[in-house]
Amino acid sequence: MKAVLLIGLSIVLSQAAHAGIQRVQEPELRDTELMAQGMWRDPATNMIWMRCSLGQTWTGSTCTGEASKHEWQAAQDAVAAMNRNGGFGGYSDWVVPHIEDFSSIRYCSTVFEDTIDIPSKAGGTKTIGFYCKDDDHQRPTIDQVSFPNTPEGWFWSASPSADSDAAAWFVYFGNSYTNLSFKDVGKYVRAVRAGQ
């Protein structure tokens, strides 16, 4: 009787252990599927990003075509229009990212020079690296495997200036420079899912 119970218990424990292993592997499979569909999940924030800039087309392996530039309000409107027209990757909750969200996908192959305080999503400010030091860093300053063919250019955030209705925050992927710009200047757009 004890032998039967021990065998039964060992089968249950074995199945539970196997189920636990499967749960650990599911996020990797999910991430692989997202990548193949033109999306990338940031493991640091769990946010899902479009791999292509607005205006580019995901081919199944890379981004092609020209990224489009928009003034700040037109950038918000373009992403909202994409959502109304079916969205991307089966999701229709895409937004222009908050400037703090951008700070997690900037990549500097050298080191960041100086710091800058940006608005925090929780309120207040957050201190981040200002821009890549020197000129020998990788360009564009973003993970080029996750975000292929990203223009080495200026990308709008959804974060307006706290001091001026005419300005909003941006990131320049030529050196990860982060600052404010007038809203009537055309810049690129990369969308992130709002429903995280």
C-alpha positions, 0 to 999 in steps of 0.5 A: 500500500505504501509503495502504491502511494509513493509511486502515485505521489512521485507521478503527481510530483513529476507532473507538477514539476513538468508543468512548472518547467512548461510555465517557465518556457511559455514566456520565451515562446511567447516572446519568439512569437511576438518577435515574428509578428513584429513586436518586442516585449521589454523584459525590464518593463514587460511593455510590448513595442512595435519593432518598426517605426510608424510608416514602415512595414513588417515583412516577417523578418525586418522593417522595410520602407520609409518611416513617416514624420509627424508633428507632435499632435499628428503623431498621437492622431496617427497612432489612434487612427492605426488603432481604429483601422485594426491596430497592429499584431491583433492589438488596437491599444497602441500609443505614443510612449511616455518619455520614461518608457523610451528611457528603457529602450535607448542603447549606448554602446559607450557610456552616457554623458551627463544626466537629465531629469525627465517626467516620471509616469508616477509623478515627479521626475526621473534622472537618466543618462543625457546622451552617448559619450564621444562619437564612436558609439553604435548608431542608431542607439537602440537594439538593432536586432529588436528594432531593425532599420530604425532611423537614426533620428528624432522620435516623439514621446507622448509627454508634453512639457510641463512648462510650455504648451508648445513643447514635448519630449523626444529621443534622438536615436543618433546618440540617445539625446533626450530633451524638449522640442517644439511640437510643430517639428516633424519627428518619427514615431514608435508605438507601444501598447498601452494595455500592459 
